[in-house]
């Protein structure tokens, strides 16, 4: 973990991207299968390295939600490997003719999908991102430079070592994936200025990291967002369904961006619904923070502040807001959400359609948990992140979101 020569990494990545673009689909898929195989075979080495990061995290007082993000288990490594296999099984979109047309002068024009080139990814303590990012970038013919957080450095080094071993075994340049091992923040700042080598930069992590990258990068950025995800329980909701959806979205994993952080409740169902909600969440010790109307029903609830409605807790905490109708629910959500994922629970199709059409988020759900906002769950094999912006890509970013296009123009001597 010595000083990293970023210029050397950048040059190797540029050379690698042209080599990767010459690979056949079969060659790419075989390498992904090999990487998946070796991840499972060498999982003990990866888990041993991960244990060092976990011990350091506990020593430094890392939040339980962050420790959960950091932790690698046999099951999670198996899932990482399965993600690589799924990516290999997906159709190769590189070379796809997106559009074909001709001009009156006889020029034949094709719009063809091509790799972005060199992708840089800056991310925090989620070592599974290392394998996911490699798989998606590799399948789309992109070289990738990874800058993980210092919290996961030993885990990331172990995973990248296995990925490079797989590439070497398949006769492919190991520079297809490179990890910046230097954990000094000045190196991250320098990396964000490498527009000579890196075509696109994608940050994955908390609001502070994303804001820093957006404000300081000279490389074009695809912004992935934090998740203040809402669930609105309408007066026409199936309350038992609502309880199950909320329980899943809030408590299955607290340290993820698609977990529910904010609940919006129609005022007409307060008395029928809120006691059941408190009972449902009690075994998980979820702290409820509500507005005045919530406090009238749940007397032991904590009074919510304005800040609570806009927070991504990544903890067993849930804010609650009462509204008079779906329009007020939409207005509240659009004011406080992070454009990630929001849900309505209702049996009223007209109300649901209004919610689906008017909520400004990358993913909007009707009667389903926000936890499904995930590349694996969407059938993408994995994801590079959840884009909450509107240019180039939005929502879970799979293979096609890691491509651009170019025009192939074929003539027979035409001049202008």
Number of C-alpha atoms within 10 A of each C-alpha: 10 8 11 15 11 18 14 11 17 24 14 20 28 22 16 23 23 16 17 23 18 10 14 13 16 11 15 22 23 16 25 29 20 21 28 27 18 17 28 19 13 14 21 14 15 25 20 15 20 26 19 15 23 23 13 14 19 12 9 10 10 15 13 15 16 20 20 17 18 23 19 24 15 14 11 13 23 18 17 25 25 20 25 29 23 20 27 24 13 14 11 19 18 21 14 14 16 13 11 12 10 13 8 6 11 12 15 15 16 19 17 18 21 22 28 20 26 27 24 28 25 21 23 21 24 22 28 20 22 24 26 24 23 25 35 28 26 25 30 28 30 30 33 30 27 23 24 29 22 18 24 25 25 21 30 29 22 20 28 23 17 24 27 19 17 23 21 14 14 17 11 19 19 21 24 26 29 23 22 24 20 20 18 12 11 9 17 18 14 13 25 23 14 19 16 12 23 25 17 20 26 22 27 25 21 16 14 9 14 21 14 13 23 18 10 12 17 17 22 15 19 25 23 25 23 24 27 25 31 33 31 29 30 27 21 15 18 14 20 11 15 23 21 15 20 28 18 17 24 31 18 13 19 22 22 22 25 28 30 33 29 30 25 25 24 21 18 15 16 19 13 11 20 18 12 15 19 17 12 16 18 12 8 13 13 17 17 24 23 25 18 15 14 23 17 13 15 19 9 11 18 16 16 19 12 9 9 19 26 19 20 25 21 23 20 18 20 23 25 26 21 23 20 13 15 21 15 14 26 22 14 18 26 17 13 18 24 23 26 28 30 35 28 28 27 21 15 12 11 10 17 20 12 13 22 19 11 14 22 21 24 20 22 23 19 19 19 20 25 28 20 16 22 22 21 19 13 14 14 19 24 29 26 27 26 28 25 24 18 13 9 11 19 21 24 25 21 27 26 17 19 23 19 14 17 14 15 12 12 13 12 9 7 9 6 3
